[in-house]
Structure formats: C-alpha cells, structure tokens
Amino acid sequence: MKKLLVRGASGSSQIMVGESIANLKRYIEARRTVIITDSTVEGLYRDQFPDCPVIAIGVGEKIKTLETVTTIFSRLVDLEADRSTFILGLGGGIVCDIAGFAASTYMRGARFGFVATTLLAQVDASVGGKNGVNFGGYKNMVGVFNQPDFVICDLGLLKSLPVRELLCGFAEIIKHGAIADPSMLDFLENHRDAALDLDAAIIRHLVYRSVEIKAGVVTRDEREQGERRKLNFGHTFGHALEKLTGIPHGEAVGIGMVLAARLSVEKGLLGRNDARRLERIVHSYGLPVRPPVAVSAMLAAMRKDKKREGDRIHFVFLDRPGHACVEDLAFEELSRLAKSAGIA
Ligand SMILES: O=C(O)C(=O)C[C@@H](O)[C@H](O)[C@H](O)COP(=O)(O)O
C-alpha cells in the first residue's frame, strides 16, 4: 500500500492506494459510523462491511440530486446520527460525491471518508474534496469543497466492475497523462492490454500516478482559482454531452478530450499528430471518440456550465502532450474555433 496526502483548507486527506477494504476497521470506529453506499455495491460487498448502519441509495447519475441527499438526511436523523458520527461513502464517484456532500452539510458538517470502489472514483472522483450533486440536469451545480479524512483505493475491487464502467476510469487516467505527464501517455500506449486486464503492477502504477498528479494540483489550488482548472480538460464538452445524451461521465470526457485537442490544434497550440495520437489512445481504451450529437448543441448547453462567467468560459487546451493551459474564452470564439476545426 502507498499513501499520498492532499492538503486542503478543511484539513488533509490521506489517499491509500492498494489498501484493502478488509482493513477498514483500522480507520473507523464502527459504532460511530454510518455507511452510505448504493444498492449494487451493497449487493456485492455487504459481507465485507463493518457492523454499522447502512444507507443504500439507488444507482446512476439520475440519483445524484438534492432529493437523494434529503432522503439521506432523514435516515441520519432516524439513526440519531450527530456531529460525532463518521460518514463512510462506500462506492463509485456518485456515492462519494453525494456522501461527501451529505456529510459536509449534515449538522453543519460531520467527518467523512471514502472506500472508492470504481476505477473512476479511485483515480479522480474520490480525491480532491469536490462534493456535490447535479441540479436542473446540470452537473455538480450544488456542492462544497471539503476534504475526506481518507480514501481507500482497494485495487482488488476493480475486478468486479462492468467493462463499460472500468473503461470510464481510463478516460480520467488518460486525462492526467494528457495534462500533466507525457510519460504516462507512453505508458498507456505500451501497456494497454495489461492495463485493461487489470494487471496488478500496471494498474497500481496508473492509479498511484493519477492520484499523485491530482493530489499535487489540488494541494496547490484546492478552490480552483488557477491550476486546478486543468483537471477539467475534456469536461466542458463532456458535461454538455452528459446533459444532452446521458452517456456515462468517462465516455463523455473521452469525447470531450478529443474535441478539446482538435480545438487546441486549431488554435495553433498543439500539433495535429499529437491530437491524433490522443484520439488513438482514447479509442484504444475502448472509449468513443465521436460525439453522438451536434457540437453546436453542446456549445449551447455549455452556456449553463458553472464555469461560465457571463459570456465567457475557462476552456482547457493542450499546448503539448502532457501539458495543458487554460484560456478565458468568449463563447463566440469557441464556436468560431469549432467551426474552423470542422467539428461544428
Ligand atoms: O477535481 C477536479 O477539479 C476536476 O475537475 C476533476 C474532474 O475530473 C471531475 O469530474 C470533477 O468532479 C469535475 O468538477 P466540476 O467542478 O467541473 O463539476
């Protein structure tokens, strides 16, 4: 097991890559803990849960709402949970986002931690202290920055993931390589089969390196005033796609990265071959690379993105493989770029 630290205003968060759910009792006091999970994870791992009350929510992006949080609050009240109660989110990105938000707001804040059960949650969603829910169909519109005490990334749990869900996690791993580490892109190309087979050493390296990159960025810019915006590479198009089509987050981000790379070429920042290479990598990890809806519709949906400021948005480009830059861009300029790139 290897540990990494995220330092935030609300405290530090210990990310344990390779720790096992079997050791959970070392990190929590079962008699003071309430577990928030989803029905799928409960069905798979209930026998490995410590002996404490369980709140099981439904599955899928559609339940990432304030209504679900309200249900959780009612259950916490019924259970007589108080501020000394520890909330353990045990599941994928949606469970972690909701559990972190419920914990951060229940009685003005209870302590919380996560066991991240999906690849996407381990390399991205559970790390960094963004907790929240969707609102009005738009992604993560209501939430808080608040670091979990710990995150357990049990790599053994990944074996039970449906393939489509596993591939979504690779989208965020590719993103970390694309924005911060060119050698990770080489690694992803050279070890594709082993990575997809969840070879222990390869997946440990990819999860650890992803968390290392993200932990560094978040520690330097927890509140997303500058560098953290780079973690949104592919997400401006991605979130619009999720809103319009309901495709899973990782697939939307994969397509979003391909589009953002093409706009980076159009802007004269990135070489055409580098954009094509990124597209090949995304495709080779079984992820779609073409948007199922018109880019013009995505551009319209982006106007509701929470990163929008007036008629401008912070858009993440690549200026070389393994390096991102952020520009404050007018929507008009974004449309013009998309048109001249031939994608709108
Ligand atoms: O942690 C971040 O910061 C990120 O942007 C990482 C994203 O991959 C992640 O999907 C995040 O939840 C998106 O945040 P949002 O603020 O764009 O909703």
The ligand as an SDF file (V2000), in Angstrom:
LIG
                    3D

 18 17  0  0  0  0  0  0  0  0999 V2000
  -11.3200   17.6420   -9.3260 O   0  0  0  0  0  0  0  0  0  0  0  0
  -11.4300   18.4760  -10.2220 C   0  0  0  0  0  0  0  0  0  0  0  0
  -11.2150   19.6740  -10.0480 O   0  0  0  0  0  0  0  0  0  0  0  0
  -11.8600   18.0700  -11.5540 C   0  0  0  0  0  0  0  0  0  0  0  0
  -12.2000   18.9150  -12.3730 O   0  0  0  0  0  0  0  0  0  0  0  0
  -11.8440   16.6190  -11.8850 C   0  0  0  0  0  0  0  0  0  0  0  0
  -12.9570   16.1960  -12.7840 C   0  0  0  0  0  0  0  0  0  0  0  0
  -12.4630   15.0730  -13.4950 O   0  0  0  0  0  0  0  0  0  0  0  0
  -14.1930   15.7610  -12.0190 C   0  0  0  0  0  0  0  0  0  0  0  0
  -15.1200   15.2000  -12.9080 O   0  0  0  0  0  0  0  0  0  0  0  0
  -14.8440   16.8760  -11.2630 C   0  0  0  0  0  0  0  0  0  0  0  0
  -15.8510   16.3860  -10.4260 O   0  0  0  0  0  0  0  0  0  0  0  0
  -15.4850   17.9060  -12.1530 C   0  0  0  0  0  0  0  0  0  0  0  0
  -15.7520   19.0080  -11.3730 O   0  0  0  0  0  0  0  0  0  0  0  0
  -16.6310   20.1890  -11.8690 P   0  0  0  0  0  0  0  0  0  0  0  0
  -16.2910   21.2920  -10.9350 O   0  0  0  0  0  0  0  0  0  0  0  0
  -16.2510   20.5020  -13.2830 O   0  0  0  0  0  0  0  0  0  0  0  0
  -18.0510   19.7700  -11.7790 O   0  0  0  0  0  0  0  0  0  0  0  0
  1  2  2  0
  2  3  1  0
  2  4  1  0
  4  5  2  0
  4  6  1  0
  6  7  1  0
  7  8  1  0
  7  9  1  0
  9 10  1  0
  9 11  1  0
 11 12  1  0
 11 13  1  0
 13 14  1  0
 14 15  1  0
 15 16  2  0
 15 17  1  0
 15 18  1  0
M  END
$$$$
